[in-house]
Amino acid sequence: MRAGRDAMRQRLLDYLPHRLDGARVLDAGCGTGALSIELARRGADVVAIDLSPTLVDLARQRTDADLGTGTIRYEVGDMLAPSLGRFDHVVAMDSLIHYRAPDMVRMVSQLAERSGGSVVFTLAPRTLLLTLMHAVGRLFPRGDRSPAIEPVSERGLRRRIAKTDALSGWAVAGTERISAGFYISQALCLVSDSEERS
């Protein structure tokens, strides 16, 4: 799992500019902060938010003082909160995988409204293996399992994105699947028309 997550984190970073000096970046669902740290080391001013106070505390503890010119502001709360403001880029690694396609597109639309450049996120691709694992997971009592992952068809998701008025100025700039052991995830990068022109 760790190798897969490390590979996916690097893939998401590859979609963003190598230098992010002065860029404001939202790490939506920051977890333990690994992605936030890498973004800050590229010079970004990162707002890292997660619903879990435990994960945010762990992220704070893992963040060393050597962030170069970047900064990280950790928060506990809702990644869609308007009070977070506007961003140059939004990254959501493994935080939207718990939503069905219509809800995922709605959330991506809301994140895109606050981003001037790109929205990079992951989805749980609908594969035979992941669908079987998902079905087996539903056999366990609710209290014994982590939040459900919702396998989504990438093709279907892209169709929904193309038909969503709120995303009419956005285009898919890249996608890649990472499979390593039990970790299966799909990266998707959306860029705004203004970002494509720059």
C-alpha positions as CSV (number, residue, x, y, z in Angstrom):
1,M,0.0,0.0,0.0
2,R,2.7,2.5,0.9
3,A,4.6,2.0,-2.4
4,G,1.3,2.7,-4.2
5,R,0.5,5.8,-2.2
6,D,4.0,7.1,-2.7
7,A,3.8,6.6,-6.5
8,M,0.4,8.3,-6.6
9,R,1.6,11.2,-4.5
10,Q,4.5,11.7,-7.0
11,R,2.1,11.4,-10.0
12,L,-0.1,14.1,-8.6
13,L,2.9,16.3,-8.0
14,D,4.0,15.7,-11.6
15,Y,0.8,17.3,-12.8
16,L,1.7,20.6,-11.0
17,P,4.5,23.0,-11.8
18,H,7.9,22.0,-10.3
19,R,8.2,25.4,-8.7
20,L,5.2,26.8,-6.9
21,D,6.8,29.9,-5.3
22,G,4.0,32.1,-4.0
23,A,1.2,29.8,-5.3
24,R,-1.7,29.1,-3.0
25,V,-2.5,25.4,-2.9
26,L,-5.3,23.5,-1.2
27,D,-4.5,20.0,0.0
28,A,-8.1,18.8,0.3
29,G,-8.1,15.8,2.7
30,C,-4.5,16.2,3.7
31,G,-4.3,13.1,5.9
32,T,-0.9,12.8,7.5
33,G,0.5,15.8,5.5
34,A,3.0,14.0,3.2
35,L,1.6,15.8,0.1
36,S,1.4,19.1,1.9
37,I,5.1,18.9,2.9
38,E,6.1,18.2,-0.7
39,L,4.0,21.1,-2.0
40,A,5.5,23.5,0.6
41,R,9.0,22.4,-0.3
42,R,8.2,23.5,-3.9
43,G,7.5,27.0,-2.5
44,A,3.7,26.8,-2.2
45,D,1.6,28.4,0.6
46,V,-0.5,25.3,1.5
47,V,-3.8,25.2,3.3
48,A,-4.0,21.5,4.4
49,I,-7.4,20.5,5.7
50,D,-8.9,17.2,6.8
51,L,-12.0,16.2,8.8
52,S,-10.0,14.1,11.2
53,P,-8.4,16.0,14.1
54,T,-6.2,12.9,14.8
55,L,-4.7,13.0,11.2
56,V,-4.2,16.8,11.3
57,D,-2.4,16.5,14.7
58,L,-0.2,13.7,13.2
59,A,0.5,15.9,10.2
60,R,1.6,18.8,12.4
61,Q,3.9,16.5,14.3
62,R,5.5,15.1,11.1
63,T,6.0,18.5,9.6
64,D,9.6,19.6,10.1
65,A,10.8,23.2,10.0
66,D,12.7,22.7,6.7
67,L,10.0,23.7,4.2
68,G,12.2,26.1,2.2
69,T,10.1,29.2,1.2
70,G,6.8,27.4,1.5
71,T,4.3,27.3,4.3
72,I,1.6,25.0,5.6
73,R,-1.5,26.0,7.6
74,Y,-3.2,22.9,8.9
75,E,-6.9,23.0,9.6
76,V,-9.6,20.6,10.8
77,G,-12.8,21.0,8.8
78,D,-14.6,20.8,5.5
79,M,-12.5,21.1,2.3
80,L,-15.4,22.8,0.6
81,A,-15.7,25.6,3.2
82,P,-15.9,29.0,1.4
83,S,-13.9,30.6,4.2
84,L,-10.8,28.8,2.8
85,G,-10.7,31.3,-0.1
86,R,-9.2,31.0,-3.6
87,F,-6.3,28.8,-4.7
88,D,-4.0,28.5,-7.7
89,H,-4.2,24.7,-7.5
90,V,-6.3,22.1,-5.6
91,V,-5.1,18.6,-4.8
92,A,-7.4,15.9,-3.4
93,M,-5.5,12.6,-2.9
94,D,-7.8,9.7,-1.9
95,S,-10.3,12.1,-0.3
96,L,-13.0,11.9,-3.0
97,I,-12.9,8.1,-3.4
98,H,-15.7,7.7,-0.8
99,Y,-18.2,9.4,-3.1
100,R,-20.3,8.1,-6.0
101,A,-19.7,9.7,-9.4
102,P,-22.5,12.4,-9.2
103,D,-21.4,13.6,-5.8
104,M,-17.7,13.5,-6.8
105,V,-18.4,15.7,-9.8
106,R,-20.4,18.1,-7.6
107,M,-17.4,18.3,-5.2
108,V,-14.9,18.7,-8.0
109,S,-17.1,21.5,-9.4
110,Q,-17.0,23.4,-6.1
111,L,-13.3,22.9,-5.8
112,A,-12.8,24.2,-9.4
113,E,-14.8,27.3,-8.6
114,R,-12.1,28.2,-6.1
115,S,-9.1,27.3,-8.3
116,G,-7.5,29.4,-11.0
117,G,-5.3,26.7,-12.4
118,S,-5.9,23.0,-11.8
119,V,-7.8,20.5,-9.7
120,V,-5.9,17.2,-9.4
121,F,-7.6,14.3,-7.6
122,T,-7.9,10.6,-7.3
123,L,-10.7,8.2,-7.8
124,A,-11.1,4.5,-7.1
125,P,-11.4,3.0,-10.6
126,R,-14.1,0.5,-11.3
127,T,-12.0,-2.7,-11.9
128,L,-13.0,-6.3,-11.3
129,L,-10.6,-6.6,-8.4
130,L,-11.7,-3.4,-6.7
131,T,-15.4,-4.2,-7.2
132,L,-14.9,-7.7,-5.6
133,M,-12.9,-6.2,-2.7
134,H,-15.7,-3.6,-2.3
135,A,-18.4,-6.3,-2.2
136,V,-16.5,-8.4,0.3
137,G,-16.0,-5.3,2.5
138,R,-19.7,-4.7,2.7
139,L,-20.1,-8.2,4.4
140,F,-18.4,-6.9,7.5
141,P,-20.3,-5.0,10.2
142,R,-20.2,-1.2,9.7
143,G,-18.2,-0.5,12.9
144,D,-15.5,-3.0,11.8
145,R,-14.6,-1.3,8.5
146,S,-13.2,2.0,7.3
147,P,-15.3,4.4,5.2
148,A,-16.5,2.8,2.1
149,I,-14.7,3.3,-1.2
150,E,-16.9,3.9,-4.2
151,P,-15.5,2.4,-7.4
152,V,-16.2,4.8,-10.3
153,S,-15.9,4.4,-14.0
154,E,-13.3,6.8,-15.3
155,R,-15.0,7.0,-18.7
156,G,-18.4,7.7,-17.0
157,L,-16.8,10.3,-14.7
158,R,-15.3,12.1,-17.7
159,R,-18.6,12.1,-19.5
160,R,-20.3,13.7,-16.4
161,I,-17.5,16.3,-16.2
162,A,-18.0,17.2,-19.8
163,K,-21.7,17.7,-19.3
164,T,-21.4,19.8,-16.1
165,D,-22.0,23.5,-16.8
166,A,-19.8,24.5,-13.8
167,L,-16.9,22.7,-15.4
168,S,-17.4,24.0,-18.9
169,G,-14.1,25.9,-18.8
170,W,-12.1,22.9,-17.6
171,A,-10.5,20.1,-19.5
172,V,-8.9,16.8,-18.6
173,A,-5.1,17.3,-19.0
174,G,-4.0,13.9,-17.8
175,T,-4.9,10.6,-16.2
176,E,-2.9,7.6,-14.9
177,R,-3.7,4.5,-12.9
178,I,-1.4,3.3,-10.1
179,S,-1.7,-0.3,-9.1
180,A,0.6,-1.6,-6.3
181,G,-0.5,-4.6,-4.3
182,F,-3.9,-3.7,-2.8
183,Y,-3.5,-0.1,-3.7
184,I,-5.4,0.8,-6.9
185,S,-6.1,4.4,-7.7
186,Q,-6.6,6.6,-10.7
187,A,-5.2,10.2,-11.0
188,L,-7.2,12.8,-12.9
189,C,-5.9,16.3,-13.7
190,L,-8.3,19.0,-14.7
191,V,-7.0,22.4,-15.9
192,S,-8.9,25.6,-16.5
193,D,-8.9,27.2,-20.0
194,S,-6.9,30.1,-18.6
195,E,-4.2,27.8,-17.3
196,E,-4.0,26.0,-20.7
197,R,-3.4,29.4,-22.4
198,S,-0.7,30.5,-20.0
